[in-house]
Amino acid sequence: MKIYLVRHGLTDWNVEKKAQGLTDIPLNNVGLEQAEALREKIAGIDFNICYASPLSRARKTAEIAVGDRCKILFDDRLMERSFGGYEGKVVNGWAETTGVDIGDLKLNSDVGGIEPVRDVLARTKAVLDDIKTKHNKDGKILIVSHGQVSRGLNFNLVGYDDDTVWWSCEFANCEVREYEV
């Protein structure tokens, strides 16, 4: 099975470096153009299905990218990591903003109502486990989500331990990565 991970296109809050989390911010014009370019980039891939976050920035990216080529299933477990009281605030660096490293797997902090990193890993693992049981080994699956969720999916696909540096995996807007499962 091949799984393709994509982070949604650019939003105004991405540009302003604001934490989006569960706040439903739409794609801006650049994000729409990125989704169009993504459509061209993946045009030769015959996806069995696309799973996407229902938040509008990921939903629209998925709809533009696949059009009517395959079915899109929206899954709440692919929604962005909640940033609690930090949503809508400018983030210069999470450790500087919160006083702790919210990506530290050992610490697993929920400071300010932020969803703990291990919870993100657990829900993204559950999504991948469901996909693996529902689709055959020759399947090609597209997943369109968010930065933090893409990290969780990535680490569940490549492996991680308590010393994994959460911030070592960064997805650009509308970047696509292929994984063999």
Summary of the structure (lengths in Angstrom):
residues: 181
radius of gyration: 15.7
end to end distance: 5.2
largest distance: 45.3
contacts: 603
relative contact order: 0.25
helix: 41%
strand: 15%
